[in-house]
Structures are given as C-alpha cells and as structure tokens.
Amino acid sequence: MNQMPAIVAIGYNRKDSLERLLNSILDADYPDGEIPLIISIDHHPDNQPVIDLANSVRWAHGPKIVKTHDQRMGLDPHVLECGDYCSTYGCAILLEDDLLVARDFYRYTLAAQEFYADCPQIAGVALYSYAKDTKGIFPFTPQASPWDTYFIGTKVSWGQSWTATQWEAFLTWYHAHPVPEETDAVPDSVWQWPRECWDRAYCAYMADTRKYFVCGYFSRSTCFNEAGQHFNNREIWFQSRLMQGVPEAYRFPPFEQGVKYDSYLESTELQPYLDAYTGGKPVRVAIYGGHLQGEETYLLTTQALPYAIVADFGYEMTPPEQNIIYGISGNDIHLYDLSRPGPVPANRFVLEQHELCTLRGRHLLKFCGFKFLNKLRGKLSAKK
C-alpha cells in the first residue's frame, strides 16, 4: 500500500463520546509512517466544546485535520462525505463517535487491506465483529477455523475500512441504483430503515455484487450505541468482544478457504452436507429464522412450518451449523421440501432454550415481540 490508511473520526454533538473514541485512538499501537487523522464534525449550534476537543488533540503520527461544517448534514450524508477520504488517501478507516477501538486496530486493518488488496470478492475490512444475529436478538458465534478472520456478506458500520478501489466500486453501483430494489437477499429489517441510510444501500450493493467484508474472530471496535440520530436510548447489545494486546502477526485465509456467512449471518457452507437429502438442489439456510422467503425448494430452519420434512437435526452444538456438519440427530432443525405440504412440527422453542438465558429486560421484550410476529407469520403461511 503506497499510502498509510487515514483514520477518520466522525463526530457531531457528543463530546464525551468523541473523547472516548479519540482516547482509544491515541492509545493504539502504530507502525512507522505518516498516518493522517481527520476529525470531521457535523454542524450543531452547541457543538463548540466538540470542536475545542478536536483541536486540542495532539497527534504524533502524522498530519491532523479538523473538518467542520457550516450547515447540518445528517449522519448518512456525513458518512458518505467521509467515505471519500478513501479516494483521497488510498485507504481510510471510518469510526463514528460512539465507538472504541482496540490497541491493534490500525495494524490489523493495514495488514488485512494489504493481504486482500487484489481480491475482487472483498468489499472492505470490518473492525467490528457481530455478537448478535441481524435482528440483534440471538448471540452470533462464527464457526472456528485456523485463521484469525472469516467473511460476512453484510455491511459493517461500527468501524470499517475501504481502499479507494473498494469505495469507488460502491459509489459507481450506488449512483446506478439510487433507490435499490428490495429483494429477499437482504433482511427485511434493512428495508425498514429510512431510504437515506447509506448502509441500507450498502447492504443491497453487497448482496447484488456478492461481496464480503473481512471480519475478525475478535472485534477491533465496539459500539456503545448511545442516543443519537438513529437511536433514542443507549443500548448495550451492540457491544462485542474487543481484542486485547497486539499480535505479532495475523493469519488471513485465502478467500476460498475462509468461513463464510451471508447477509443474514447464516452459513453459506452447508450445501454439501444436505445434498444427500435434496438430490443436490440448493437449500436456503434460515436457522435463525430470518431468511424464510426465497426461490429455493428446500429450506433449513428451526421454525415450525406447514411443509414436508425431509430431514431433522438436533440443536446441541454451537454454532448451530455444526449440528448439520456433524449430523447430530434430533428434532430441532428441520429441512423442509417447500413444494409439499406437511404437518407443522412441535415447536420446542429451540433457539429460546439455547439463548433465553442471555436475554434481560428490554431484550426479553424484544424477543417476545419477535416470537409473536414469527407465530403470526406461520399462521398466515398455513392459511395459504
């Protein structure tokens, strides 16, 4: 990489949040070289303390730029503007102010971008690692591997890096698809976001181009999800396991060898274990119950549906896809033939039994609401 990636801290009117992020950036470990730090602050009539904080930062690793705005942009246009620093500097790391980064965040990102520089399937490098499924309800644990990273087919907006090539590829697509077509390749929850959300379009871009983010088994950023433009209350369920220390080296898998997940955080690698039941026909995987709609004849899910079951698996191992890989017997995960009706299996609340102990307060209420909607959806499907 000809230039060192720029660090872009995105702020607005949350002084304490930005200060926490900047302190973690200052505490991080860096290689030799000129590393630009850009602190971009959206306009607010009362954000002078935020600007003063940015101006007071002493950055010893390269140039520091404090970018202010005369008019309010809003978070999404602000992020898109900051994304253009990827083109200016060849590569950039974007960090919103409610994040905190690990000490090795910069070395990790630099190493990952250099390793995958010529890999066309890579959309970018994620600093954040998901700890929940796409609904933010059930814990998500990626399948273990000999490597330090795996691949996910969905956006990461709580710490991410793009090269100029990666960013400009998205912009080219975005300008051609200013209002992306809603498809089942992207979770329904994404389409419920406001149309101006940049990451709504980015999810559609990744699904349409079948690109992936590089994601670490340990997170290089974590999100405090404080009250702001997109959330009214502070939430803790976006917190992720933060990497501690600075490894001597990183083990990145070639794209063909890495563990992969789709936009629903469902495994994309179960087809070979199901071919014997489907005659090689494709299977839609929806173990978490999110991706129930699609064109495939066969569906693998924990949900109780009125279709013929061609195979059953237990749910004893974590992550859940290992029950398929190791052929664990049971009646928890069902492989349905959607072309044939069948009796609805007894719903033993499989996911709940495994994960209910992790739910408390607001999360428990959210979970109950999710189950109610799922049950209603099942009844409507049965009537059809």
Protein Blocks (a to p, Z undefined) as FASTA:
>chain_A
ZZacddddddfklmklmmmmmmmmmmpccdeddddddddddddfklmmmmmmmmmpccfk
bccdddddfbdfbjmlmmmmmmmmmmmnopacdddfkbccdfklmmmmmmmmmmmmmmmk
bgbdcfbdcfbdfkomaccdddddfbfbdcdfbdcfebpaddfklmmmmmmmmmmmmbac
ddfkbcfklmmpcfklmklmmmmmmmmnopacdddfbdcbdcekiacfkbcbdcfklgcc
ddedjdfbdcdddfklpccddfkopafklmmmmmmmnnopacdddfkomamgcjbfbdcd
fbdcdbddfbdcddfbccfklmmmnopacjkbccddfkbgcdddddehlmlmmmmmmpgh
jlmmmmmmmmmmmmmmmmmmmmZZ
